[in-house]
Amino acid sequence: MKKLLFLLLLITTFGFDSAKEDAYDTGEWFKFRIHYGIVNAGYATLEVQDAVMDNKKVYKVVGKGYTTGMSRFLFKVDDLYESYIDKNTGNPYLFTRKIDEGGYTKNQQGFFNQSSNRIVVKDYKNKSEKTFVIPHNTQDILSSFYYLRNHPSIDKLKVGESIAIDMFFDDETTKFKLKYIGREDINTKFGIVPSMIFRPLVQSGRVFKEEESLTVWISDDNNRLPVRIKANLAVGSIKADLDGFKGLKNPFRIKSK
């Protein structure tokens, strides 16, 4: 459960579009329903807002994940992720990570200086501050999702090819790859949605191992929305399905209902 909530904010799951036109805009909101078998385990939401940093208009993206019902009784999750993103470059200025996962808590903010390739991380829980050197154009966990939606090569990938970016998470930078698997029409609550299939790959030793079986279905339209995420487990699997949306910049492509 905790791992899937992370994935929903990481991509988990990404949508993408060419650089010709942004795939999203202020006001976009969508929600996932997370389920294990027939059990409704929780929800995750992502929303794009307007904000101002240093007298400059930016996007403020807010991601939330939480368990519900019996799942909340067994393992309480309340996660909040925020990212302030430059509207032109797609690079982040600031991230917030405030989580409570079964009693495991974090309360951090990271301040990017892309010109000097550094990030200052303030840990409010442990009352500490650290500075890290990062590669150029490094993303945070949430900005990665939106950065990749506008990646100029995402709609040109051949089966088996990948796109890689640098992502800062848990006090280190890791290489995040997204491998293109193919296309498939999937049945959703909204109808049959043409989708592109991707498999996220993260360096071994991080939160996920490359060999883990995780699959992401992305709407094959100009929104490039994550429509479904599936993580195979030793027993069964956990799935997250798109449950609601509003404020999409482009029409949501549905073949039939």
N, C-alpha and C positions, 0 to 999 in steps of 0.2 A: 504494500500500500504506500509506504513512505517513498519507495523507489519510483513508483508510477507517478506520484504527485511531482516529484523532481523532474521526471521526464516531460510532463505536460508543460512545465515552465522552461525546460531546456530546449525543447524543440517547440519536445519530444517528438519531434514532431514538428516539422517546420512547414510553412507555406512559402511559395516563392513566385517571383515574377521577373521579367527582364527589367533592365535599368531605364527603359524608355518611359515608363510611368509607374509611380508607386502603387503597390498592391493594397495599401491601407491608408487610412486618414483618421483624423480626430473623430471620435464618436463610435468607432468600431468596438464591438463587444461580442464575445461569444463564451459559451459555457460547455463543459464536458461533464458527462455522467460517467463515473468510474464504477465498474461492477466486477465482482468475482463470481462467475457462474450466474445464478439468478439473484444474487445478493447485491443490493445497491450499497456500495461502500462509501461514496462521497462525491464531491463535485470540485471542479476547478474552473476558474474564470480568468479571462484576459480582457483588458480594456485600454483603449488609447485615449488620452486626454491632452489638452493643451496646457502648457506651463511656461514660465519665464525663468531663465537662469542667466545671471550677469547681463541683464537687459536684453536678452536674446530669446525669441520665441522658440520653444523646443517641444518635443513630444514627451509626455509623461505616461509611461506604460505601467499598469498595475496588474499584477498577477496574484490570485488567491487560490489556495487549496485547502479543503477541509473534509473531514470525515463526518458521516451522518449515522443516525440510528444506532443499531447494535455495534456497527464498526467503530463508532465514536466511543461507545462504552468500553470496547476492548482495546482500542488504540486511538487516542485522541490526536488529531492533527489540525493545527491552525497555522498556515503558512502565508506570509505576505512577502512578495517581491516587488520592488519598484525599480524603474530605470528611466533616467532622463536622457533623451537621445537627440542629437543634432539632426535637424530636418533635412539638411543637405548631404552630409557625409554618412549618416547612419551610425556614427560612433557615439558611445555613451560618455556623459559627463559625470554621472553619479549613479550608484546603485544602492539599494537598501535591501537587506535580507533579515527579516524578523520571523523566526520560526519556532514552533513548539510541536514536536513530534514524539508523542509518548513520554513527555517529560524532558526530552533532549531539546535544549533551547539555544538559539543564537540571536544576537542583536547587533548587526554590523552595518556600516556604510563604507563604500569605497569611492574615493574621489580621483577621477582620471585626469591626468595631464598628458594628452596625446602628443603634444609637441615635444615633450621631454621623455616620452615613453616611460612614464612612471604612474603608479597608483598608490595613494595613501589610504590604508584601511584602518578605520576606527572601530574597535571592538568595545561596545558600551557595556556588555556583560562583564568582561574581564578588565575593563578600564585600561586598555592598551591601544597603542598606535604603531603601525608598521608601514614602511615604504618599500615597494617592490618595483624592480625594473621589468618592463613588459615589452613585447614586440609591438611594432607599429600596427595600428588598427585593431588592437585587442578589444574583444567584446566581453560583456558580462553575460551571465546565464540567460537573462531575459532579453537583452538587446540582440543577442545572437539570433533569436527567432525572427525578429523584424529585419535585421540586416540581411539575412538569407532570403527573405521574401523578395528582395529587390536585387538579388545577385544576378549579374549579367549573363552567367553561363548556365543557370539552373534549368532552363528549358531547352538546352542544347546537349545535355548529357546523353551518352549512349549507355545501354545496359552494362552494368559493371563498373562504370566510371564514378568518381567521387569528387566532391568539393570539400575543401578543408579551410578552417578558420582557426585563429587563436582565441581561446576563451579563458578568462580568469575566473577561478572558482576555488574556494577554500585555500586561500593564500598561495596559489600557484597557477601558472599558465599551462594549459594543456591543449593539444592539437585535437580539435573536434572535426570529424569527417562525417559526411553524409553520402552514402552509397546509393546510386539509383538502381532499382531492381526491375522496374517495368511498369505496365499500366493494367488497371482492372476496374470494372464497373462494380461498385458495392451497393448493397441494399441498406438504406438508412431510414430514419423516421421521416425524412423529408422526401424520400423517393430514391431512385437509382442515380447515384452520383459517379460520374467518370472521375477516376482518381489515378494519381501517380504514386508509385510505391517506393519508399526509401527505407534504408536500414542505417541508423546512427551507429557510428563506431567511435569509441573513446579509447585513448591510450590505456593499455593494461596497467592495473594498479590504481586507477582512479575509481570513481563510483561504479562504473560498469566495465566489464571485460569485453573485448572485441568479439568473443565468440558467443556472447549472450544472444539469445533469440528475441530480438525486439524488432517490430515492424511498424511503419507509419504510413498511413494512406493520406495523401494530400489532394484536395480538389483540383482537377485539371481544368482550371479556369484562371482568370486574371486575379482572383483573390488569393489563390494558393493557400486555402485554409486547411488545417489538420482536421480530417474527418473521422479517423479511427486510429487508435494506438493499441497494439497487442503485445503483451510480454508473456512468453511461455515460461512456466514454472516447472518445478519437479513434479508437482501435482496440479494439473489444470492450468489455467491461464487467467491473467487479469486483462480486462479490456476497458478502454475509455472511448466513448462515442460522443460526437457532437450532438448537443442536446438543445441548443438555442443560439440565436445570433441576431444582431441588429447593427445598423450603421455600416454595412459593407460598402466599399467604394465601387465595386463592380457587381454585375448580376451573378447570382449563384447558379451555376449550371447544374440542372437536373434533367435527366433523360426522360424519366416517367415517374409517376406516383402510384 
